[in-house]
Amino acid sequence: MDTAKLELAAQRYRDAEKALDAARADLQAEAVAALRQTDERGAQATVARITGWTREYVRKLKNKADAEG
């Protein structure tokens, strides 16, 4: 068994997970910021379309951010 290749692949996977988590957090923050900057009708639908998230998820994300301050 080539454990060196396995260890390298495991490290790449962990690095990719960290990068994905950071990208998700950035995207969530930008989505909330976009919603807070406008009262435009359909803003949640626009964020949902751009992110690929459901309108329900976008609404919950905004409500959670508002509750946290």
C-alpha positions in Angstrom: 0.0 0.0 0.0 1.3 3.5 -0.9 0.5 5.5 2.2 2.3 8.5 0.9 -0.2 8.9 -1.9 -3.1 8.3 0.5 -1.8 10.9 2.9 -1.4 13.4 0.1 -4.9 12.7 -1.2 -6.3 13.0 2.4 -4.6 16.4 2.9 -5.9 17.7 -0.5 -9.4 16.6 0.6 -9.1 18.4 3.9 -7.8 21.5 2.2 -10.6 21.5 -0.3 -13.2 21.1 2.5 -11.7 24.1 4.3 -11.8 26.1 1.1 -15.4 25.1 0.4 -16.5 26.0 4.0 -14.8 29.4 3.6 -16.5 30.0 0.2 -19.9 29.0 1.6 -19.5 31.5 4.5 -18.5 34.2 2.0 -21.4 33.5 -0.2 -23.8 33.5 2.7 -22.5 36.8 3.9 -22.7 38.4 0.5 -26.2 37.1 0.0 -27.4 38.6 3.3 -25.6 41.9 2.5 -27.3 42.0 -0.9 -30.7 41.5 0.7 -30.0 44.1 3.4 -29.1 46.7 0.8 -32.4 46.7 -1.0 -36.1 46.6 -0.4 -36.7 45.7 -4.0 -39.4 43.3 -4.7 -38.0 40.0 -5.9 -34.7 40.4 -4.2 -34.9 37.0 -2.5 -35.8 35.4 -5.8 -32.8 37.0 -7.4 -30.4 35.8 -4.7 -31.9 32.3 -5.0 -31.4 32.3 -8.7 -27.8 33.5 -8.5 -26.8 31.2 -5.7 -28.8 28.1 -6.7 -30.4 28.0 -3.3 -34.1 27.8 -2.7 -36.1 30.9 -1.8 -36.9 29.2 1.5 -33.2 28.7 2.3 -32.5 32.4 1.4 -35.3 33.5 3.6 -34.1 31.4 6.5 -30.5 32.6 6.0 -31.7 36.3 6.1 -33.9 35.7 9.2 -31.1 34.0 11.0 -28.7 36.8 10.2 -31.2 39.4 11.3 -31.8 37.5 14.6 -28.1 37.4 15.3 -27.8 41.1 14.7 
